[in-house]
Amino acid sequence: MDIRFTLLPNGKITDMTVFHSSGDKAMDAAAWHALQHAAPFHRLPRRFHGKRIMLQFNFLYNQAPVDEQHSAPSGEPRH
């Protein structure tokens, strides 16, 4: 999933938007909240003279293969 946002010189973020959903609402929400709770970031360096930086964070996660997601409890054969 990808989130686009604007970083202000004071470290605050604004204009957060989901650019590309993972297709899993819970995973999207977790990524969204992770970014919100990471803010504010450190102030940008004094030599940065812009009004803002536009960024895109890409969140990746691994899912177990389908046969592992639906495996039988330990000791029982898989079908």
C-alpha positions as CSV (number, residue, x, y, z in Angstrom):
1,M,0.0,0.0,0.0
2,D,1.2,3.5,-0.7
3,I,0.4,6.7,1.2
4,R,1.2,10.1,-0.2
5,F,1.6,13.1,2.1
6,T,3.2,16.5,2.6
7,L,6.0,17.1,5.1
8,L,6.2,20.6,6.4
9,P,9.5,22.2,7.6
10,N,8.4,21.9,11.2
11,G,8.1,18.1,10.8
12,K,4.3,18.0,10.7
13,I,2.5,16.0,8.0
14,T,-0.6,17.1,6.1
15,D,-2.6,16.0,3.0
16,M,-2.3,12.2,3.7
17,T,-4.0,10.2,1.0
18,V,-4.0,6.5,0.1
19,F,-2.4,6.3,-3.4
20,H,-2.7,2.6,-3.7
21,S,-4.6,0.2,-1.4
22,S,-3.3,-3.2,-0.4
23,G,-6.8,-4.5,-0.8
24,D,-6.9,-5.4,2.9
25,K,-8.7,-2.7,5.0
26,A,-7.0,-3.8,8.2
27,M,-3.5,-3.6,6.7
28,D,-4.3,-0.2,5.1
29,A,-5.5,1.1,8.5
30,A,-2.4,-0.2,10.2
31,A,-0.1,1.6,7.8
32,W,-2.1,4.8,8.0
33,H,-2.0,4.8,11.8
34,A,1.7,4.0,11.8
35,L,2.5,7.0,9.8
36,Q,0.2,9.2,11.9
37,H,1.8,8.1,15.1
38,A,5.3,8.6,13.7
39,A,4.5,12.3,13.3
40,P,5.7,14.8,13.9
41,F,9.1,14.1,12.4
42,H,12.3,16.0,13.1
43,R,12.4,19.5,11.7
44,L,13.8,19.8,8.2
45,P,17.4,21.2,8.1
46,R,17.7,25.0,8.1
47,R,19.3,24.9,4.7
48,F,16.0,23.5,3.3
49,H,14.3,26.6,2.0
50,G,11.2,25.1,0.5
51,K,7.6,25.3,1.9
52,R,7.1,21.5,1.9
53,I,8.2,18.1,0.6
54,M,5.8,15.8,-1.0
55,L,6.5,12.1,-0.1
56,Q,5.2,8.7,-0.8
57,F,5.7,5.8,1.6
58,N,5.3,2.3,0.4
59,F,4.3,-0.3,3.0
60,L,5.0,-3.9,2.2
61,Y,3.9,-7.0,4.2
62,N,4.3,-10.7,3.7
63,Q,1.4,-13.1,3.8
64,A,1.8,-16.8,4.5
65,P,1.2,-18.9,1.4
66,V,-2.3,-20.1,1.1
67,D,-1.6,-23.7,2.1
68,E,0.0,-22.3,5.4
69,Q,-2.9,-20.0,6.1
70,H,-5.4,-22.9,6.2
71,S,-3.3,-25.5,7.8
72,A,-4.7,-28.0,10.2
73,P,-3.7,-27.8,13.9
74,S,-0.4,-29.4,14.8
75,G,-0.4,-33.2,14.6
76,E,-3.3,-33.4,12.1
77,P,-2.8,-34.1,8.4
78,R,-3.4,-31.3,5.9
79,H,-6.0,-31.9,3.2
